[in-house]
Structure formats: C-alpha cells, structure tokens
Amino acid sequence: MLKTGIVKDSRYLDHKPGAFHPESPKRLEAIYSMLEGSDMSGLFQDIPVRRSERDELLLVHSPKYVDMIMATEGKGYTSLDPDTAASEGSCEAALLAAGGLCEAISAVVSKKLNNAFALVRPPGHHAENNRAMGFCLFNNVAIGARFAQEFHGTERILVVDWDLHHGNGTQHTFEENPTILYFSTHQYPFYPGSGAFKQIGRGKGKGFTVNVPLSPGHGDAEYIDVFKRVLEPIALEFKPDLVLVSAGFDIYEDDPLGGMLVTPEGFAGLTRSVMDIADACCDGKVVITLEGGYNLTGLSKSVKAVLKELAGLSTRVHKHIIAPAEQHRVDRVVLMVSEVHSEFWKNLNPIKKMP
C-alpha cells in the first residue's frame, strides 16, 4: 500500500455560492462521508491545512485581484462573475484550498507521502490572473505548480486537466512557460470556449500547451486511449519532476452539466495512466486537486476509485475494449493533435490522414 495523503477540512463547506448553485457544499459532504465508510476509514494520511500566503497567490494572481477577493472576507453574498459568487466564508475557503494543495505538494515533493489528493473547494482552473470565473476564485493548481518551483526547486511540472471544461486560467498562466506542460481533455465547443487544438502556447511556451477538445459522448475506453496515445508519449519525452492533476468529475456519465460517459472505473484508469507517467519520470510524485463534478453519487464513487488507485488498493487491470466507431473517433483526435504537435514532440508519431 502506498502512502496517500488527503486534504480535507470542514471550512471548505463554508463557501456558499447560492442555494441552487451546482458548486454546492454537498459535493464535499458526499466525499467526506464516503471517506468515513468502513472500507475507506483510516487508509489515508490527513494533511494539515493552512491559508495560502500572499506571496504564493501573487505567483499567479495580480495584487489588485488578490485584494478584491480578500475584501469579501466575512461579508455576505458578493457576485464576482455571472457564474461565481463569494459568501461570508468563501475567502477563507479559497485561501485554504490553495494553501491545502501547497501543503500536499510539500508532503509529496519531500517524500513524506507517495501521492496525495486535495479534496478542496472552491475549484480553481478557470480563475484568471485578475478575474474570478466558472465557480473559481483562486487558481489552485496553477498556484501549486508555481509554489513547487519557487519554494521546492521543482523544475519541470506536468499539469493534467481532465475536467469537462477547459482550464482557461491554467492555460493562460503557463502558455509562455516551457517548464510547465499543460495537457487538457475537455468537451468542445463548450464553456469557457477556449481549448482548441491549435492553442499550443506562445513564444518559448510553444508546444507546451496540449489541448484535446472532444465532442460529447466519449467514455472510458476513448479517454484512456487518448491518454495512452497522446498524453503518455509527450509526457515521457517532457520528463516531469512532478505531476499535478486538475480532476474534474463532471465527465462522469450522469453529470448534470456534462455530456461525457466516464464511469468510476474509467477514472481509476486515467489515474493509473498518470501514475505510470509519474513512476517512469519522478518517483511516482502525483498530487491531484478537485475541480468540478456535480452528480453527488458519481462524485463520491469516482473519487473513491481514484483514491484506491493512488493507494495501490485497486485490484483491477484497466483493459477497456474500444469499439470500431470509438476507435475511429480517437484516431481523428490523435491525428489532429499530431498535426499541430509532432514538430515539438518526436514521441508523438504522426498517423496517416484518414478518409
């Protein structure tokens, strides 16, 4: 069994964006309840939570934006964006989300733990340098990546984002940075509208943003095939010193906001793929942070599957049979990625054009 840490804290429940908002405290309540089950209790090491420091936030966000979020602390409902709001406890929760992820990264980079999952909210990957959006206040994964570089001397970081929605904030943070490889699968076209194949980064960062936009209806076998044929060859060539994951569970088959068909077993397979990369490149250093996921049953079951995979408790061999029609769709996706990225990554073998 691997030493797997988790970040959890009741104060994450104090972020209350509205009575009917999909990003509800009930999401974490469902996950935390699952962790207390007889088959999960006591298996994971709790990671102490702290507020993110101002200098950590400023690695990603502007001083003016940080001040604006801090000004909401202890106040009532504050609209930040058409989809995003702060409540009395939101600033504290957001600071603890970023800080909790940084603590998880510290524990894994220092080898106190093999890997970790930050079960936090609000989510982060839509938050821009100077703007809250898409339910996100601070960009947790971006802050975590820069924290690992600045405070732990980690050189190359792979950020994998399998959320239903494209992580526009994460992409924009790193699109000129060749030390951070951002890989995203996402439903497209869909909110927030970014993440096309040809968005590959800029300047020195060209080739270090890899977008895999997908039409609705993709399931376990297709997602895992994309990870095997696109993510793994590029990542093994990049050779990260740390792997971070923006784990959105809104690609679950019955998520109310999405159109994908991934099951808990599929999430375990994606986790295995990420762990294989980390095992090959950086002594298994993987830290996952929670992004979306709005079907409470699916969220709970899928997070459980990911945690069991992280801890080495899964007995499944992830072999998913891919149907001819599904294979055809994945081939098209791989071709599109190859056309824009094969000049940057020699491991990404261009495939013949399809009829």
C-alpha positions as CSV (number, residue, x, y, z in Angstrom):
1,M,0.0,0.0,0.0
2,L,1.3,3.4,-0.9
3,K,1.3,6.3,1.5
4,T,-1.5,8.5,0.2
5,G,-2.4,11.8,1.8
6,I,-5.7,13.7,1.6
7,V,-6.5,17.3,2.3
8,K,-9.9,17.8,3.9
9,D,-11.4,20.5,6.2
10,S,-14.9,21.4,7.3
11,R,-14.2,25.1,6.4
12,Y,-14.3,24.2,2.7
13,L,-18.1,23.8,3.3
14,D,-18.3,27.5,4.3
15,H,-18.1,28.6,0.7
16,K,-21.8,29.0,-0.2
17,P,-22.3,30.5,-3.7
18,G,-26.1,30.2,-3.6
19,A,-28.9,27.9,-2.7
20,F,-29.3,26.4,-6.2
21,H,-25.7,26.7,-7.3
22,P,-24.3,23.4,-8.7
23,E,-20.9,24.0,-6.9
24,S,-22.5,23.2,-3.5
25,P,-21.0,22.3,-0.1
26,K,-22.9,19.0,-0.6
27,R,-20.2,17.9,-3.1
28,L,-17.6,17.7,-0.3
29,E,-20.1,16.4,2.2
30,A,-20.7,13.4,-0.1
31,I,-16.9,12.8,-0.5
32,Y,-16.1,13.2,3.2
33,S,-19.0,10.9,4.1
34,M,-17.5,8.2,1.7
35,L,-14.2,8.6,3.5
36,E,-15.8,7.6,6.8
37,G,-17.0,4.3,5.3
38,S,-15.7,1.0,6.8
39,D,-13.7,0.3,3.7
40,M,-12.0,3.7,3.5
41,S,-11.6,4.9,7.1
42,G,-8.0,5.1,8.3
43,L,-6.4,4.3,4.9
44,F,-5.2,7.8,4.2
45,Q,-3.0,10.3,6.0
46,D,-4.5,13.7,6.7
47,I,-2.5,16.6,5.5
48,P,-2.7,19.7,7.7
49,V,-4.4,22.7,6.1
50,R,-3.3,26.3,6.0
51,R,-4.2,29.5,4.3
52,S,-2.2,30.3,1.2
53,E,0.3,33.1,1.8
54,R,0.0,36.3,-0.2
55,D,3.4,35.8,-1.9
56,E,2.1,32.4,-3.1
57,L,-1.1,33.8,-4.5
58,L,0.9,36.5,-6.3
59,L,2.8,33.8,-8.2
60,V,-0.4,33.6,-10.3
61,H,-2.8,36.4,-9.5
62,S,-2.4,40.2,-9.6
63,P,-2.2,42.2,-6.3
64,K,-5.4,44.1,-7.2
65,Y,-7.3,40.8,-7.7
66,V,-6.0,39.3,-4.5
67,D,-7.0,42.4,-2.6
68,M,-10.5,42.2,-4.2
69,I,-11.0,38.6,-3.0
70,M,-9.6,39.4,0.4
71,A,-12.1,42.3,0.7
72,T,-15.0,39.8,0.5
73,E,-13.9,38.0,3.7
74,G,-16.6,37.9,6.3
75,K,-19.1,39.7,4.1
76,G,-22.4,38.5,2.7
77,Y,-23.1,37.5,-0.9
78,T,-20.8,39.1,-3.4
79,S,-21.2,38.5,-7.1
80,L,-17.8,38.1,-8.8
81,D,-18.9,36.8,-12.3
82,P,-22.2,35.6,-13.8
83,D,-21.4,32.1,-12.5
84,T,-19.3,32.9,-9.5
85,A,-20.0,34.4,-6.1
86,A,-18.4,34.8,-2.7
87,S,-20.2,34.3,0.7
88,E,-19.0,35.1,4.2
89,G,-16.7,32.1,4.3
90,S,-15.6,32.0,0.7
91,C,-12.3,33.9,1.0
92,E,-11.2,31.7,3.9
93,A,-12.2,28.5,1.9
94,A,-10.4,29.7,-1.2
95,L,-7.2,30.6,0.8
96,L,-7.4,27.1,2.5
97,A,-7.9,25.4,-0.9
98,A,-4.8,26.9,-2.4
99,G,-2.8,26.5,0.8
100,G,-4.0,22.9,1.4
101,L,-2.9,22.0,-2.1
102,C,0.5,23.6,-1.5
103,E,0.9,21.5,1.7
104,A,0.0,18.3,-0.2
105,I,2.7,19.2,-2.8
106,S,5.2,19.8,0.0
107,A,4.5,16.4,1.6
108,V,4.9,14.6,-1.8
109,V,7.9,16.5,-3.0
110,S,9.7,15.9,0.3
111,K,8.8,12.2,0.0
112,K,6.8,12.1,3.3
113,L,4.0,10.8,1.1
114,N,3.9,8.9,-2.2
115,N,1.0,10.9,-3.6
116,A,-2.0,13.0,-2.4
117,F,-5.5,14.2,-3.3
118,A,-6.6,17.7,-2.2
119,L,-10.4,17.4,-1.6
120,V,-11.0,21.1,-1.6
121,R,-13.4,23.8,-2.8
122,P,-13.9,26.2,-4.4
123,P,-12.3,24.8,-7.6
124,G,-9.7,26.7,-9.4
125,H,-8.8,26.1,-13.0
126,H,-11.0,28.8,-14.6
127,A,-9.6,31.6,-12.4
128,E,-7.5,34.0,-14.4
129,N,-4.7,36.4,-13.2
130,N,-7.2,39.1,-12.5
131,R,-10.6,37.5,-12.7
132,A,-12.9,35.0,-10.9
133,M,-14.9,32.9,-13.3
134,G,-16.5,29.4,-13.7
135,F,-17.1,28.9,-10.0
136,C,-13.4,29.5,-9.3
137,L,-11.7,32.2,-7.1
138,F,-8.0,31.3,-6.9
139,N,-6.4,29.0,-9.4
140,N,-5.3,26.3,-7.0
141,V,-3.4,24.1,-9.4
142,A,-1.5,27.0,-11.0
143,I,-0.6,28.3,-7.6
144,G,0.5,24.8,-6.6
145,A,2.7,24.4,-9.7
146,R,4.5,27.8,-9.2
147,F,4.8,27.1,-5.5
148,A,6.6,23.8,-6.2
149,Q,9.0,25.7,-8.5
150,E,9.7,28.7,-6.3
151,F,9.7,27.0,-2.8
152,H,10.9,23.5,-3.6
153,G,13.1,24.0,-6.7
154,T,11.0,21.6,-8.8
155,E,12.0,22.3,-12.4
156,R,9.5,20.7,-14.8
157,I,5.8,20.1,-13.9
158,L,3.1,18.3,-15.9
159,V,-0.4,19.6,-15.3
160,V,-3.1,17.1,-16.5
161,D,-6.7,18.5,-16.6
162,W,-9.4,16.0,-17.3
163,D,-12.3,18.3,-16.2
164,L,-15.3,18.6,-18.6
165,H,-14.5,22.2,-19.1
166,H,-11.2,23.6,-20.4
167,G,-9.0,25.2,-17.8
168,N,-8.6,28.6,-19.4
169,G,-7.0,30.1,-16.4
170,T,-4.3,27.4,-16.1
171,Q,-3.6,27.6,-19.8
172,H,-3.2,31.4,-19.8
173,T,-1.0,31.3,-16.7
174,F,1.5,28.9,-18.4
175,E,1.2,29.4,-22.1
176,E,4.6,31.1,-22.4
177,N,6.3,28.9,-19.9
178,P,8.3,25.9,-21.2
179,T,8.9,24.4,-17.7
180,I,5.2,23.6,-17.2
181,L,3.4,21.3,-19.7
182,Y,-0.4,21.8,-19.6
183,F,-2.5,18.9,-21.1
184,S,-6.3,19.2,-21.2
185,T,-9.1,16.9,-22.4
186,H,-12.4,18.8,-22.4
187,Q,-15.9,18.9,-24.0
188,Y,-15.8,21.2,-27.0
189,P,-17.3,23.6,-28.0
190,F,-18.5,24.3,-24.5
191,Y,-17.8,26.7,-21.6
192,P,-15.5,28.6,-21.5
193,G,-14.9,28.5,-25.2
194,S,-11.1,28.1,-25.2
195,G,-9.0,24.9,-25.7
196,A,-8.9,24.4,-29.5
197,F,-6.3,22.1,-31.0
198,K,-4.3,25.0,-32.3
199,Q,-3.9,26.7,-29.0
200,I,-0.4,25.3,-28.3
201,G,1.2,28.0,-26.2
202,R,3.2,31.1,-27.2
203,G,6.8,32.2,-27.5
204,K,9.1,29.9,-25.6
205,G,6.0,28.0,-24.4
206,K,5.0,26.8,-27.9
207,G,4.2,23.1,-27.8
208,F,3.9,23.1,-24.0
209,T,0.1,23.5,-24.1
210,V,-1.6,20.4,-25.5
211,N,-5.4,20.7,-26.0
212,V,-7.5,17.7,-26.8
213,P,-11.1,19.0,-27.5
214,L,-13.7,16.3,-27.6
215,S,-17.2,16.1,-28.8
216,P,-19.8,14.8,-26.2
217,G,-20.3,11.1,-25.8
218,H,-16.8,9.9,-25.1
219,G,-16.4,7.2,-22.4
220,D,-13.8,5.2,-20.5
221,A,-12.1,3.4,-23.5
222,E,-11.8,6.6,-25.5
223,Y,-10.5,8.7,-22.7
224,I,-7.9,6.1,-21.7
225,D,-6.9,5.6,-25.4
226,V,-6.3,9.4,-25.7
227,F,-4.2,9.3,-22.5
228,K,-2.2,6.4,-23.8
229,R,-1.6,7.7,-27.3
230,V,-1.3,11.5,-26.7
231,L,-0.5,12.3,-23.1
232,E,1.9,9.4,-22.3
233,P,4.3,9.8,-25.2
234,I,4.5,13.6,-24.8
235,A,4.8,13.4,-21.0
236,L,7.6,10.7,-21.1
237,E,9.5,13.0,-23.5
238,F,9.0,16.0,-21.3
239,K,10.1,14.1,-18.2
240,P,8.3,16.0,-15.4
241,D,9.7,16.2,-11.9
242,L,6.1,16.4,-10.5
243,V,2.7,15.6,-11.9
244,L,-0.3,17.7,-10.9
245,V,-3.9,16.8,-11.9
246,S,-7.0,19.0,-12.1
247,A,-9.5,16.3,-11.5
248,G,-13.0,17.2,-12.7
249,F,-15.6,14.6,-12.2
250,D,-18.1,16.3,-14.5
251,I,-17.1,13.9,-17.3
252,Y,-19.0,11.2,-15.2
253,E,-21.7,9.5,-17.3
254,D,-24.6,11.1,-15.4
255,D,-23.3,14.5,-14.6
256,P,-26.0,17.2,-14.9
257,L,-23.6,19.7,-16.5
258,G,-21.8,17.4,-18.9
259,G,-22.2,15.1,-21.9
260,M,-19.5,12.5,-21.3
261,L,-19.8,8.9,-20.3
262,V,-16.9,8.1,-18.0
263,T,-17.5,5.7,-15.1
264,P,-15.7,5.3,-11.8
265,E,-13.6,2.5,-13.4
266,G,-12.6,4.9,-16.1
267,F,-11.4,7.5,-13.6
268,A,-9.3,4.8,-12.0
269,G,-7.8,4.0,-15.4
270,L,-7.0,7.7,-16.0
271,T,-5.4,7.8,-12.6
272,R,-3.3,4.7,-13.5
273,S,-2.1,6.4,-16.7
274,V,-1.0,9.5,-14.7
275,M,0.7,7.3,-12.1
276,D,2.5,5.3,-14.8
277,I,4.0,8.6,-16.1
278,A,5.0,9.7,-12.6
279,D,6.5,6.3,-11.9
280,A,8.6,6.5,-15.0
281,C,9.7,10.1,-14.6
282,C,9.6,11.3,-11.0
283,D,9.4,8.5,-8.4
284,G,5.6,8.5,-8.5
285,K,5.1,12.1,-7.4
286,V,1.4,12.8,-8.2
287,V,-0.8,15.4,-6.5
288,I,-4.4,15.6,-7.5
289,T,-6.8,18.5,-6.8
290,L,-10.6,18.5,-7.0
291,E,-12.2,20.6,-9.7
292,G,-15.8,20.0,-11.0
293,G,-18.3,17.2,-10.6
294,Y,-21.9,17.7,-9.8
295,N,-23.6,14.3,-9.6
296,L,-23.1,13.6,-5.9
297,T,-23.3,9.8,-6.2
298,G,-21.0,9.7,-9.2
299,L,-18.6,12.2,-7.5
300,S,-18.3,10.0,-4.4
301,K,-17.9,6.7,-6.3
302,S,-15.4,8.2,-8.7
303,V,-13.2,9.9,-6.0
304,K,-13.2,6.6,-4.2
305,A,-11.9,4.8,-7.3
306,V,-9.2,7.4,-7.8
307,L,-8.1,7.2,-4.1
308,K,-7.9,3.4,-4.2
309,E,-5.8,3.6,-7.3
310,L,-3.5,6.2,-5.7
311,A,-3.1,4.0,-2.6
312,G,-2.4,0.8,-4.6
313,L,-5.6,-0.8,-3.4
314,S,-7.2,-1.3,-6.8
315,T,-7.2,-4.9,-8.0
316,R,-8.5,-4.1,-11.5
317,V,-6.4,-4.4,-14.6
318,H,-7.5,-1.4,-16.8
319,K,-8.2,-3.0,-20.1
320,H,-11.0,-1.3,-21.9
321,I,-12.3,-2.7,-25.1
322,I,-12.7,0.1,-27.7
323,A,-15.4,-0.3,-30.4
324,P,-14.6,0.4,-34.0
325,A,-16.6,3.6,-34.1
326,E,-15.0,4.8,-30.9
327,Q,-11.5,3.9,-32.3
328,H,-12.3,6.0,-35.4
329,R,-13.2,9.0,-33.3
330,V,-10.0,8.7,-31.2
331,D,-7.9,8.2,-34.4
332,R,-9.2,11.6,-35.7
333,V,-8.4,13.3,-32.4
334,V,-4.9,11.8,-32.4
335,L,-4.4,12.9,-36.0
336,M,-5.4,16.5,-35.1
337,V,-3.1,16.6,-32.1
338,S,-0.2,15.1,-34.2
339,E,-0.7,17.7,-37.0
340,V,0.0,20.6,-34.6
341,H,2.4,19.0,-32.1
342,S,4.6,16.4,-33.9
343,E,7.2,19.2,-34.6
344,F,7.6,19.7,-30.9
345,W,7.4,16.1,-29.6
346,K,9.2,13.3,-31.5
347,N,7.5,10.6,-29.4
348,L,4.1,11.7,-30.9
349,N,4.1,9.7,-34.0
350,P,2.1,11.3,-36.8
351,I,-0.5,8.9,-38.1
352,K,-1.7,8.7,-41.7
353,K,-4.5,11.0,-42.7
354,M,-7.9,9.4,-42.5
355,P,-10.5,9.4,-45.3
